[in-house]
Amino acid sequence: MIIDSHVHMFPDKIAKKTLDHLSQIAQSPYHTDGTAAGTVQTFDRWGIQAGIVMHIATKPSQQTTINNWAASLQKEYPGRLFCCGTIHPKAEDALEEIDRIRERGLHGIKLHPDYQDFMVDDPQMFPIYEKIADSGLPVVFHTGWDPLSPNCVHASAKGIKKVAKLFPTLKIVAAHMGGMRRYDESEEELAGIDTVWFDTAMSFLYCQPEQFLRLCRKHGADRILFGSDCPWSRSCDEKEYLLHSGLSDEELEKILWKNASELFSLSL
């Protein structure tokens, strides 16, 4: 069993346009057609049994529509696609939407500080974090560098650490091993915090193997999730990188699917 815990896709009508736009921002190719059906077919070729889909509302008006679509994906692809919902911090009903996300049967909440224009440790976000903590759902943050705002890290390891200390019951996934292209800071500030999980997304491209293994061991295999950031990185490449990392079979089993199944409360 392999679960890719960091996947993106879009409604069929806008998938190609959205991928082309994001590809220009990232200066990076994409490796699926961005649709749900196309991604599942690609997963079959890559040997991935299930994906956890991350949705991001870039405008307050999008959150409810996106979350409704996320819930419909789970019904259309049972056991293959599990979705995180999203809120927009500036939406007037952001707190109420957290309740609706849970009611829809979604498995977490994705926030992207760069695309949603907030700093992760901004006190204005604290009521949202408190509400998410109360819901019991994990929150997934993009952390570290991002090509949208390359000169401003909106979710630094220090910022995530501050949030983790202020909200000790909040289950945090710091995507990209705690900080994309900021692995030294992640290793220093976040490794070992037991309410923080890392996912491995983009490690194949950016994290040196020696540091990757050290980060996994220092943080603990119980709190590492396999992820790719598909379609921006191929799950099969990230999988091979992980399998050749030097981790034990027991550690790999936890990272490849067991940790995600437990954290996101998946029915497999």
LINSUL-V888702 format. One record per helix or strand of 3 or more residues. SS is the DSSP state (H for helix, E for strand). FROM is the first residue (numbers start at 1). TO is the last residue. Records with the same first field share a line. If there is no record, write none. Layout:
SS = FROM-TO, FROM-TO
This chain:
E = 3-7, 50-53, 81-83, 108-111, 138-141, 172-174, 196-199
H = 12-26, 36-46, 60-76, 94-103, 113-116, 123-135, 147-149, 157-166, 183-189, 203-206, 209-219, 221-223, 235-243, 249-263
